[in-house]
């Protein structure tokens, strides 16, 4: 692994928020949430962002940048950040942008924006994640159709207060997996207007579960070990691992990464895979439930279509 | 304007590249370029990126992060960065992600990644921009249908060599303009599957030209003056302004910002609006033509759907 030089970055997750779609579904013992009629992902995103601001005791006027760490667009144009801005910051001139690494978009946004804060460019950044999974689920592909939930989560990231900091952050992409998780249609390569009766499948979410698992099993153990080594942190020092709630295979993968059951959060049966909202939603929930306290060392860990993996050691 | 604290960032545009679609069209005296059958934006993006690497005398193995600063996705999932990675870096573990602020995505990516380099996280970043404008142009809206070209541009951004640096960078979003430039469909709010005979127009690019002009005329003069003041730079010190080649209205807007004809590039009739590739394509062209030399102070200036504006003073 090529070394990514880094130093500790002094930032604080000053407040978090979460919102889940209203329509509850059950697949066997698994609970999922999908948008109800009239409800949109934008509504959920704004709701989560407002809660994050409230918990951070921060007004939108104090925010220096609005970043959507989302895997999918709300509209093809403009970027999601501008649409969140319209609902929350109309009349203000806060810059808005999107950062996308699919399922780990929140972690990429957190990583990048923590550097912007460290360098003194911004003081407070609002990061909002969430996706409309239900817009492209294929009823014919049970494995993915029954996996996802529509949800949003957000955080106010601010300059460190002495406690909060990011000890180490690393992202890798192995494009051998670029087509293991995809929606082939809907972009420039196969535009919306090209959809016909023969290629409708290409516009659905398509997940090759066993291929992804195989690639993760091949890449992640070394990735995690090398990150820990580079960070100089032992697994035992970590209070809680918050992994992307990718699928029920979490209990297969995590022990192979050296994290036995009980050391990481697994709520897949409770709320499924929330795409980009998955990690921040789980973190927000852990804070809400009191499992995570200020000063705790957390590992935020995720895989994304790409195949991309993010590893972040964070003192909450 | 809320002050964005900033310091000079020592980075160098080590090499640039550009590629334009093969199919040439004429609308009166205006020349435009659109993808030819079998040609894709991914092809153009890879071509521009390879040229940038070559000009920077850099191998892909030396790149620490691949960032697509693009307004539109190639596929709905995964992110564009992963698809570029697959074509250029398969077998390597370089992280890949997208940064999107629509037409100014290149400037946002350059801004954000220069901070990642300044902080020591990365040494060399490949930034690739470009969009498939032709995928969503509405033949019924002449103003936009005849404006855009399909193209790509790229740069290798590396730690400063003593000459190159970003003196000042600022981004603002005024979401009063969120719906002046948009493609309403194709994302989570109006998915590809919801297209029918009654709402096809919503999946086309839709530009309210006179509304955008009015908002730009209202916001940009103060924005540009305040940025120059904050940067402590006089217009006369700037060797060349490279604006987003938004439309033929460039010659109306630029003088109102204090930049008379001859102080800025205008190639709109030659190649049109290339969306996110617009600014880097023009910069690459200016370098190629010898208009821009190492050590020159440039102003990269752009507006984007949002309404977003980016202002960057760069010593090339």
Interface residues (C-beta under 8 A of the other chain):
Chain A: X1 X2 X4 X5 X6 X7 X9 X40 X41 X42 X64 X65 X66 X71 X72 X73 X74 X75 X76 X77 X78 X79 X81 X82 X83 X85 X86 X89 X90 X91 X93 X94 X95 X96 X97 X98 X99 X100 X101 X102 X108 X112 X115 X116 X118 X119 X120 X121 X122 X123 X131 X132 X135 X136 X171 X172 X173 X174 X175 X176 X178 X181 X182 X183 X184 X185 X186 X187 X188 X189 X190 X191 X192 X193 X195 X200 X203 X205 X219 X304 X305 X306 X308
Chain B: X1 X2 X4 X5 X6 X7 X9 X40 X41 X42 X64 X65 X66 X71 X72 X73 X74 X75 X76 X77 X78 X79 X81 X82 X83 X85 X86 X89 X90 X91 X93 X94 X95 X96 X97 X98 X99 X100 X101 X102 X108 X112 X115 X116 X118 X119 X120 X121 X122 X123 X131 X132 X135 X136 X171 X172 X173 X174 X175 X176 X178 X181 X182 X183 X184 X185 X186 X187 X188 X189 X190 X191 X192 X193 X195 X200 X203 X205 X219 X304 X305 X306 X307 X308
